[in-house]
Amino acid sequence: MGNGDQQHQFPLSISNPFNFHLQSNHVFHLFIFVIVLPLGFLTCLYLKSFSFTSLATSFSTSPLTSSLPQPLIPPPPPPISLPPLEEQELLAHNMTDKELLRRASLMVPEVVHGVPKVAFMFLTKGPLPLAPLWEKFFKGHQGFYSIYVHAHPSFNDSTPEDSVFHGRRIPSQAVYWGTSTMIDAERRLLANALLDFSNQRFVLLSESCIPLFNFKAIYSHLMDSKQSFLGCFDDPRKPGRGRYNPKMFPIINITNWRKGSQWFEVHRELAIHIVSDSKYYPVFLRHCLPPCYLDEHYFPTLVNIRFPELNSKRSITWVDWSRGGPHPAKFGWGDITDEFLNQIRFGSRCLNNGNATSMCFLFARKFLPSALEPLLRVYPLLLGFDP
């Protein structure tokens, strides 16, 4: 090996400063390995067996710390509970019909809280001449019913403040017989009534309607009924199928075409379906023109196509067509007797929840203002009203 390949060898002595530094580093590393590492291992074992939970508990319960602000992390705030809207607030809205129908179509409660109510919806031109009779009907049953009145917007209401009808008018528009404005008004009434979750049954009435039983009987009958009461039948005559417009096909087939009374009673599920309809109503608007009348055909046809299982196919509002003509018979002072009213109340047979009954009609129509006085005389004995 040549001299150029030789490496300098330094003896391991303290006389060499560089070698002494290497020796010091080796000793220091050995010290770390032998002494410090075991101490760290023992410390980990100790900490693992120590209960910080017990320490925190003893600290929080000790006399010295009980007076300190507790806790350091504040608890979550309680949930905010908004008070339910009062009935009067539900009526005082400025929604358009489109906004109202959309909102009502979403009012499907998962659970009904409180007492279920019947919504009595009055479609009227102006005053309610038979209001004193209805006042007696509703007396003593607050909380079991709601009242909604759709009158002409120009009508000046002078209802006394102590009346059940006071403040019960909904935002309305003009209604003209035989036009789509009647359907708009009925859907408007339904939509307003649906805003109250407590309303479970919905009755459409006019200013000429009277109750045929007391409140308890009518309320129990409606709440116990599984189906709605909306007249629906296939009329092969000219006033029935003869009003069908072939331009409605294919959305509406003549085999689905139905006729019925506009004075209906429906439960909440069907009411929501009615206000939600945006498929069939536009077809009626375009193609059901006089002598086709929407109020006689729209609801029966809609329900027959979409929800026949929800309907009993009959109305619970009695009316007399036996005298012929385009309008039903009217009843005044001389018509009001016990026999006349009992014939309406119990003179028919029908099915309710699959069982035969004579309680087929709960309301009757076309009673003139002159019938009020004899009705007030007869009804306390007949229906159990307070005199």
C-alpha positions as CSV (number, residue, x, y, z in Angstrom):
1,M,0.0,0.0,0.0
2,G,1.5,3.3,-1.0
3,N,2.0,6.2,1.3
4,G,-0.6,8.1,-0.6
5,D,-3.2,5.5,0.4
6,Q,-2.4,5.5,4.1
7,Q,-4.9,7.0,6.5
8,H,-3.7,8.9,9.6
9,Q,-4.4,6.9,12.8
10,F,-4.9,8.8,16.0
11,P,-4.4,7.0,19.2
12,L,-7.3,6.9,21.6
13,S,-5.9,9.3,24.2
14,I,-7.1,12.4,25.8
15,S,-4.2,14.2,24.3
16,N,-6.2,14.3,21.1
17,P,-9.0,16.9,21.5
18,F,-11.0,15.5,18.7
19,N,-11.0,12.0,20.1
20,F,-11.9,13.3,23.5
21,H,-15.0,15.0,22.0
22,L,-16.1,11.7,20.5
23,Q,-15.7,9.9,23.8
24,S,-17.8,12.5,25.5
25,N,-20.7,12.1,23.0
26,H,-20.7,8.3,23.5
27,V,-20.8,8.6,27.2
28,F,-23.7,11.2,27.1
29,H,-25.8,9.0,24.7
30,L,-25.1,6.0,27.0
31,F,-26.4,8.0,29.9
32,I,-29.6,8.9,28.1
33,F,-30.2,5.3,27.1
34,V,-29.6,3.8,30.5
35,I,-31.1,6.4,32.9
36,V,-33.6,8.7,31.1
37,L,-35.4,6.1,28.9
38,P,-36.4,3.9,31.8
39,L,-37.6,6.9,33.8
40,G,-39.8,7.9,30.9
41,F,-41.2,4.4,30.6
42,L,-42.1,4.4,34.3
43,T,-43.7,7.8,34.1
44,C,-46.0,6.6,31.2
45,L,-47.1,3.6,33.3
46,Y,-48.0,5.9,36.2
47,L,-50.0,8.3,34.1
48,K,-51.9,5.5,32.4
49,S,-53.1,4.3,35.8
50,F,-54.0,7.7,37.1
51,S,-57.8,8.8,36.9
52,F,-58.2,12.3,35.6
53,T,-61.9,11.8,35.8
54,S,-61.8,11.3,39.5
55,L,-59.5,14.3,39.9
56,A,-62.0,16.5,37.9
57,T,-64.9,15.2,40.0
58,S,-63.1,15.8,43.3
59,F,-62.1,19.3,42.2
60,S,-65.6,20.3,41.1
61,T,-67.1,19.0,44.4
62,S,-64.6,20.3,46.8
63,P,-65.5,23.1,49.2
64,L,-62.8,25.3,47.9
65,T,-64.0,25.2,44.3
66,S,-67.8,25.0,44.8
67,S,-68.0,28.7,44.9
68,L,-66.1,29.2,41.6
69,P,-68.1,30.0,38.4
70,Q,-69.5,26.7,37.0
71,P,-69.1,25.3,34.5
72,L,-66.3,26.6,32.4
73,I,-68.1,25.3,29.2
74,P,-71.7,26.7,29.2
75,P,-74.5,24.2,28.5
76,P,-76.3,24.4,25.1
77,P,-79.2,26.9,25.1
78,P,-82.8,25.5,25.5
79,P,-84.7,25.1,22.2
80,I,-86.7,28.1,21.1
81,S,-90.5,27.4,21.3
82,L,-92.6,29.7,19.2
83,P,-96.2,30.2,20.3
84,P,-98.8,28.9,17.9
85,L,-100.6,31.4,15.8
86,E,-104.0,32.4,17.0
87,E,-106.9,31.8,14.6
88,Q,-107.3,35.5,14.1
89,E,-103.7,35.8,13.0
90,L,-104.3,33.0,10.4
91,L,-107.0,35.1,8.8
92,A,-105.0,38.3,8.7
93,H,-102.7,37.5,5.8
94,N,-102.0,39.2,2.5
95,M,-101.1,36.1,0.4
96,T,-102.2,35.8,-3.2
97,D,-104.3,32.8,-4.1
98,K,-101.3,31.1,-5.6
99,E,-99.2,31.6,-2.4
100,L,-102.2,30.6,-0.2
101,L,-102.9,27.3,-2.1
102,R,-99.2,26.4,-2.1
103,R,-98.8,27.0,1.6
104,A,-102.1,25.1,2.4
105,S,-100.9,22.1,0.2
106,L,-97.9,21.7,2.6
107,M,-100.0,21.7,5.8
108,V,-99.8,18.0,6.5
109,P,-99.2,17.6,10.3
110,E,-97.5,14.4,11.5
111,V,-99.4,14.5,14.7
112,V,-102.5,16.4,15.6
113,H,-102.1,18.3,18.9
114,G,-105.1,19.3,20.8
115,V,-108.8,18.8,20.1
116,P,-109.6,18.1,16.4
117,K,-112.0,20.7,15.0
118,V,-114.7,21.0,12.3
119,A,-114.2,23.9,9.9
120,F,-117.6,25.5,9.0
121,M,-117.0,27.4,5.7
122,F,-119.7,29.8,4.7
123,L,-119.8,30.9,1.0
124,T,-122.2,33.9,1.0
125,K,-122.9,37.1,-1.0
126,G,-123.1,39.2,2.1
127,P,-125.0,38.9,5.4
128,L,-126.0,35.6,7.1
129,P,-129.7,36.0,7.8
130,L,-129.9,32.7,9.7
131,A,-126.9,33.6,12.0
132,P,-129.0,33.6,15.2
133,L,-129.8,29.9,14.6
134,W,-126.2,29.1,14.0
135,E,-125.3,31.1,17.2
136,K,-127.4,28.7,19.2
137,F,-125.9,25.7,17.3
138,F,-122.3,26.7,18.3
139,K,-123.1,27.9,21.8
140,G,-121.0,26.1,24.5
141,H,-118.7,24.3,22.0
142,Q,-115.8,26.7,21.7
143,G,-112.6,24.9,20.8
144,F,-114.4,22.2,18.7
145,Y,-115.0,24.3,15.6
146,S,-113.7,27.0,13.4
147,I,-115.7,29.4,11.2
148,Y,-114.7,30.9,7.9
149,V,-116.8,33.4,5.9
150,H,-116.2,34.2,2.2
151,A,-118.3,37.2,1.3
152,H,-118.2,39.8,-1.5
153,P,-115.2,42.1,-0.8
154,S,-117.5,45.2,-1.0
155,F,-119.8,43.9,1.7
156,N,-119.7,46.0,4.9
157,D,-119.7,43.7,7.8
158,S,-121.6,44.8,10.9
159,T,-121.4,41.6,12.9
160,P,-121.6,42.2,16.7
161,E,-118.4,41.6,18.6
162,D,-120.0,38.9,20.7
163,S,-121.0,36.9,17.6
164,V,-119.2,33.7,16.6
165,F,-119.0,35.2,13.1
166,H,-117.2,38.3,14.2
167,G,-113.8,38.7,12.5
168,R,-114.2,35.4,10.7
169,R,-114.1,36.7,7.1
170,I,-111.2,35.6,4.9
171,P,-109.6,37.7,2.1
172,S,-112.1,37.2,-0.7
173,Q,-112.9,38.1,-4.3
174,A,-116.1,38.6,-6.2
175,V,-118.1,35.4,-7.0
176,Y,-120.4,35.0,-10.0
177,W,-122.8,32.1,-10.4
178,G,-121.9,29.5,-12.9
179,T,-118.3,30.6,-13.3
180,S,-114.9,29.4,-12.2
181,T,-115.0,32.1,-9.5
182,M,-117.2,29.8,-7.4
183,I,-114.5,27.1,-7.5
184,D,-111.8,29.7,-6.7
185,A,-113.8,30.8,-3.6
186,E,-114.3,27.2,-2.4
187,R,-110.6,26.4,-2.8
188,R,-109.8,29.7,-1.0
189,L,-112.0,28.7,1.9
190,L,-110.4,25.3,2.1
191,A,-106.9,26.7,1.9
192,N,-107.5,29.2,4.7
193,A,-109.1,26.6,6.9
194,L,-106.1,24.2,6.3
195,L,-103.7,26.8,7.8
196,D,-105.1,25.6,11.2
197,F,-103.6,22.2,11.9
198,S,-106.5,21.5,14.3
199,N,-109.1,21.5,11.6
200,Q,-109.7,17.9,10.5
201,R,-113.2,18.1,8.8
202,F,-114.3,20.8,6.4
203,V,-118.0,21.7,5.6
204,L,-119.0,24.0,2.8
205,L,-122.2,25.9,3.6
206,S,-124.2,28.8,2.2
207,E,-126.2,31.6,3.8
208,S,-129.4,29.5,3.3
209,C,-128.1,26.4,5.1
210,I,-129.4,25.1,8.5
211,P,-128.1,22.3,10.8
212,L,-130.4,19.3,11.1
213,F,-128.9,18.0,14.4
214,N,-127.3,19.6,17.4
215,F,-123.6,20.3,17.5
216,K,-122.5,17.1,19.4
217,A,-124.4,14.8,17.1
218,I,-122.9,16.4,13.9
219,Y,-119.4,16.6,15.4
220,S,-119.4,13.0,16.5
221,H,-120.8,11.8,13.1
222,L,-118.1,13.6,11.1
223,M,-115.2,12.7,13.4
224,D,-116.2,9.0,13.3
225,S,-116.7,8.9,9.6
226,K,-113.8,7.3,7.6
227,Q,-114.7,8.9,4.3
228,S,-115.6,12.3,2.9
229,F,-119.0,13.4,1.8
230,L,-118.9,14.8,-1.8
231,G,-121.7,14.0,-4.2
232,C,-120.4,12.1,-7.2
233,F,-122.4,10.1,-9.8
234,D,-122.4,9.3,-13.5
235,D,-125.3,11.1,-15.2
236,P,-125.8,9.8,-18.8
237,R,-128.2,12.5,-19.6
238,K,-127.5,15.8,-21.4
239,P,-127.0,17.7,-18.1
240,G,-124.4,15.1,-17.2
241,R,-122.2,13.5,-19.9
242,G,-123.7,15.9,-22.4
243,R,-121.6,18.7,-20.8
244,Y,-118.3,16.8,-21.4
245,N,-116.0,18.5,-23.9
246,P,-113.9,16.1,-26.0
247,K,-111.1,18.6,-25.9
248,M,-110.5,17.5,-22.3
249,F,-109.2,14.2,-23.6
250,P,-106.7,12.5,-22.8
251,I,-106.3,14.2,-19.4
252,I,-110.0,13.7,-18.6
253,N,-111.9,10.9,-20.3
254,I,-115.7,10.9,-20.6
255,T,-115.7,7.6,-18.6
256,N,-114.3,9.6,-15.6
257,W,-116.7,12.5,-16.0
258,R,-118.9,12.9,-12.9
259,K,-121.6,15.3,-11.5
260,G,-122.5,16.2,-8.0
261,S,-123.5,18.9,-5.5
262,Q,-121.0,21.7,-4.8
263,W,-122.0,21.6,-1.1
264,F,-119.5,19.1,0.2
265,E,-117.8,17.9,3.4
266,V,-114.2,16.5,3.2
267,H,-111.6,15.4,5.7
268,R,-108.1,16.9,5.8
269,E,-106.4,14.5,3.5
270,L,-108.8,15.1,0.6
271,A,-108.9,18.9,1.3
272,I,-105.1,19.0,0.8
273,H,-105.4,17.1,-2.4
274,I,-108.1,19.5,-3.7
275,V,-106.1,22.7,-3.1
276,S,-102.9,21.0,-4.5
277,D,-104.4,20.1,-7.9
278,S,-102.7,21.9,-10.8
279,K,-103.3,19.2,-13.5
280,Y,-107.1,19.0,-13.9
281,Y,-108.3,22.5,-12.9
282,P,-106.6,24.2,-15.8
283,V,-108.3,21.8,-18.2
284,F,-111.7,22.7,-16.6
285,L,-110.9,26.4,-16.9
286,R,-110.3,26.1,-20.7
287,H,-113.0,23.6,-21.7
288,C,-115.8,23.6,-19.1
289,L,-117.8,26.6,-20.2
290,P,-121.6,27.2,-20.0
291,P,-123.7,25.1,-20.3
292,C,-120.9,23.2,-18.5
293,Y,-120.7,24.4,-14.9
294,L,-117.5,23.8,-12.9
295,D,-119.2,23.8,-9.5
296,E,-121.2,20.7,-10.6
297,H,-118.4,18.8,-12.2
298,Y,-114.9,19.8,-11.2
299,F,-114.7,18.4,-7.6
300,P,-116.7,15.2,-8.4
301,T,-114.6,14.4,-11.5
302,L,-111.3,15.2,-9.7
303,V,-112.1,13.0,-6.8
304,N,-113.4,10.2,-9.0
305,I,-110.2,10.1,-11.0
306,R,-107.6,10.5,-8.2
307,F,-109.1,9.6,-4.8
308,P,-112.3,7.6,-5.2
309,E,-111.5,5.5,-2.1
310,L,-111.6,8.6,0.1
311,N,-115.1,9.5,-0.8
312,S,-118.6,8.2,0.1
313,K,-120.0,9.6,-3.2
314,R,-122.9,11.4,-1.5
315,S,-123.6,14.8,0.0
316,I,-124.7,15.3,3.6
317,T,-126.5,18.6,2.7
318,W,-130.2,18.0,1.8
319,V,-131.9,20.0,-1.0
320,D,-135.2,19.5,-2.8
321,W,-135.2,19.2,-6.6
322,S,-138.6,17.5,-6.8
323,R,-140.4,20.6,-8.0
324,G,-138.4,20.7,-11.2
325,G,-136.7,23.6,-12.8
326,P,-133.1,24.8,-12.8
327,H,-133.1,25.7,-9.1
328,P,-134.1,23.8,-6.0
329,A,-137.2,24.6,-3.9
330,K,-137.0,27.3,-1.2
331,F,-138.6,27.1,2.2
332,G,-140.1,30.0,4.3
333,W,-142.3,30.6,7.3
334,G,-145.2,28.2,6.4
335,D,-142.9,25.3,5.7
336,I,-141.3,24.9,9.1
337,T,-143.0,22.1,11.1
338,D,-141.8,19.2,13.2
339,E,-143.0,16.7,10.6
340,F,-141.1,18.5,7.7
341,L,-137.8,18.6,9.6
342,N,-138.0,15.1,10.8
343,Q,-138.7,13.8,7.3
344,I,-135.5,15.4,6.2
345,R,-133.6,14.1,9.2
346,F,-134.7,10.5,9.2
347,G,-136.6,9.9,5.9
348,S,-133.6,8.4,4.0
349,R,-131.4,5.3,4.2
350,C,-127.7,5.3,3.4
351,L,-124.4,3.7,4.5
352,N,-121.8,5.2,6.9
353,N,-118.6,3.3,7.5
354,G,-120.3,0.3,5.9
355,N,-123.3,0.4,8.3
356,A,-126.9,1.3,7.3
357,T,-128.2,4.5,8.9
358,S,-131.0,7.0,8.6
359,M,-128.7,9.9,9.5
360,C,-127.9,10.7,5.9
361,F,-128.2,14.5,6.0
362,L,-126.6,16.8,8.6
363,F,-127.5,20.1,6.9
364,A,-130.3,21.4,4.6
365,R,-130.3,24.2,2.0
366,K,-132.6,26.9,0.6
367,F,-134.2,28.3,3.8
368,L,-135.4,31.9,3.4
369,P,-134.8,34.6,6.0
370,S,-138.5,34.4,6.8
371,A,-138.0,30.8,8.1
372,L,-135.7,32.1,11.0
373,E,-138.4,32.8,13.5
374,P,-140.3,29.5,13.3
375,L,-136.9,27.6,13.2
376,L,-135.9,29.3,16.5
377,R,-139.2,28.2,18.0
378,V,-139.0,24.6,16.8
379,Y,-135.3,23.9,17.2
380,P,-134.9,24.0,21.1
381,L,-137.4,21.1,21.5
382,L,-136.3,19.3,18.3
383,L,-132.6,19.5,18.7
384,G,-132.0,20.2,22.3
385,F,-130.7,23.8,21.9
386,D,-130.8,26.1,24.9
387,P,-134.0,28.2,24.7
